[in-house]
Amino acid sequence: MILQHDLLFTPTGQMRTLHIYLPDNYDQTNERYPVMYFFDGHNLFFDSYATYGKCWGLKEFMDQWEKPMIIAGIECGHVGDERLSEYCPYDVKKNKHFEDINGIGAQTAQWIVDEVKPFIDKEYRTYSNRQCTAIGGSSMGGLMSLYTVIHHNDVFSKAACLSSCVSICQKGLKAEIDKTDLSPDTRIYLSWGTDELKPSKDKPKYNPNSYMARCNKMYANKLDKKGVTTRLYCQEGGHHCEADWEKQNKKYMDFLWME
C-alpha cells in the first residue's frame, strides 16, 4: 500500500510530498514497524512518478522481503537547483562539476528529525526508537544519508548510501566524522558502480582505484575507526541510475536489517 502526504518544508516554506509504503496487512493488525526514510521519494515505487521513468522497484521488493516495515520517501524540490541545494549539507564553491551550491542540506536533515519523523511516528504505528530508524538514498541523496546518520546518530542507526556524491564536500564530511561520537551499533552501506564514470580513451577499463572508489573506501576507513560497521559494495557494470540501484535493494536491506 502506497500513501502520500504533503508536508510543509519549513526551510523554504514550500510543500513537499511524502511517499509512504505500508505492509499489505497493515490495516489488519495492531503491529508496530521499523521505519526507513529515503531521499528522492518520488523515485522509489512507481515508474510513472520517477524523474527518468524508472523507479527503484521498492514496493515489489518490500512486498516479498521477509521483514515488514514502513518506508517513508521524501520528495525533493524540482525547480532549478532546488534538489542540489536541499541535498547538500554544506556550501560548495564553483568547480568543474557544479556551479556554486547554497547548501541547506543541514536544514533538510534537521527538518526530517524535527518534523517528518514526528509526523510519521504520530500518523502510523512505528517503533520510533533509534535502532528501528534508518535512512537511505542515492547520488545527492546518498550524500545526505551519510551526513544525516553521522550528524543525527542519536536518531538514525543505519544508512544506505548508493552512488553517493561524497566527493563534492569532503572537507566538511571528514570533519563531521572526526568530531562526532558514533554509536558502535551504527551500520552504513556504501556503494558505487564500475560504469558510473565514463571511461576515457586512454583509460578504457574500470580502475579499481578510481576517485569514486577511493572516496568511499576513505570514508569507510574513517567510520570503521570510529567503531561503525560498514559495507563497501562495488557493482560490476553499475551505472548512475535507478535500474542499477534497484538491483542492490536486497544487498543493503539485508546488511542493515538482517545481519
Secondary structure, DSSP 8 states (H G I E B T S, - for coil): -EEEEEEEETTTTEEEEEEEE--TTGGG----B-EEEEESGGGSS-TTTSTTS----HHHHHHHSSS--EEEEE----STTHHHHHT-SS-B---SS-S-B---HHHHHHHIIIIIHHHHHHHS-B--SGGGEEEEEETHHHHHHHHHHHHTTTT--EEEEES--TTTTHHHHHHHHHH----TT-EEEEEEETTSS--BTTB-S--TT-HHHHHHHHHHHHHHHTT-EEEEEEETT--SSHHHHHTTHHHHHHHHHT-
